[in-house]
Amino acid sequence: MHWDDIAGHAGPVKILRNMLAEDKVPHALLFAGRDGLGKMLVARILAAGLLCFSERPEKPCGECLSCRKIKQGVNPDFVVLENDGGSLKIDQIRALQNEVSLAPYHGGKRVLIIEEAERMTAQAANSLLKILEEPPGDTVFVLTAQTPHMLLPTILSRCWLLRFQPLSHHELAAYLCKSGAATEKAAVAARLGAGRIGPALTLLADGGLDMRDKALGIVAELPAFAATDIERLAAELDKLEGAELKALLGNISYILRDILVFLTGQESLVFNIYLAGKIAGLAQIWK
């Protein structure tokens, strides 16, 4: 793990590297921004730097025992409370309290990451607040959140806030190409991924554009829709899981956007580059 592994986010990365170099990392940080931006990767690299054994000025080294253990997920001084989409409950925070009460295994620091901290229940949030009010000097907390305003104001006031923004299309496309994606596919994924690494990588996977193709079919049929077609489509949408429905509606909005782009003569701004011909045809129908 190295800082160079991070795509974009030059501002937050510079701040964190300076904090690390000057040994002035706050006891609690909050990384705020939409899902899929790479906040957790940045948090893991910061943790690796804090726990790195190397004497080099630039940390993490990626080679020492601590760095290797973090990469393998077995470093006892590094704890990640991952979120599976549900609420973070008080029992999970109490387990972190037990971790905090222990001395670091290697005698240095301990790093605890809480993913999507805004999903804590009220009891869990109050339990975490008690820890943050009297933080152990050898422990650093890193919280991530998509909607930081949902956290308790008292938790927010005890965290150093860093905001993460979506990458530019150019930054994300360059990262995807570096990861092995073809140039044209990377360009499409970067635009449809809205500057977020996670969704872009999903789009590049096998079947990643299935919902986009389904959305195109729906939009193509809309001008000739009858009442029975509306009922049929509603029934189809009702069968989709929440994430599938969100993905489909998102792709429909992108295709409608591209149609509007064509109608205003701004073809170079089309997201669905591969579908430019079909989008142009739909634009003529929707005039």
DALIN-V326265 format. One record per pair of residues at least 6 apart in sequence whose C-alpha atoms are under 6 Angstrom apart, sorted by the first residue. I is the first residue (numbers start at 1). GAP is how many residues later the second one is. Records with the same first field share a line. If there is no record, write none. Layout:
I=GAP ; GAP
//
This chain:
1=61
19=6
27=113
28=112 ; 113 ; 114 ; 131
29=113 ; 130 ; 131 ; 132
30=112 ; 113 ; 114 ; 129 ; 130 ; 131
31=113 ; 131 ; 132
32=112 ; 113 ; 114 ; 131 ; 132
33=113 ; 130 ; 131
34=112
36=160 ; 161 ; 162
37=159 ; 160
48=12 ; 19
49=10 ; 11
52=8 ; 14 ; 15
69=6
77=27 ; 33
78=33
79=33
80=32 ; 33
81=32 ; 33
82=33
83=32
87=32 ; 33
88=31 ; 32
89=32 ; 35
90=33 ; 34
93=31
104=6
109=29 ; 30
110=29
111=28 ; 29 ; 30
112=29
113=28 ; 29 ; 30
114=29
115=29
116=28 ; 29
117=26 ; 27 ; 28
118=27 ; 32 ; 33
129=26
166=29 ; 30
167=28
168=27
169=21 ; 22 ; 26
172=18
173=13 ; 14 ; 17
176=10
189=11 ; 14
190=10
191=80
193=6 ; 7
202=6
203=6
211=37
212=39
215=33 ; 36 ; 37
258=12
259=20 ; 24
//
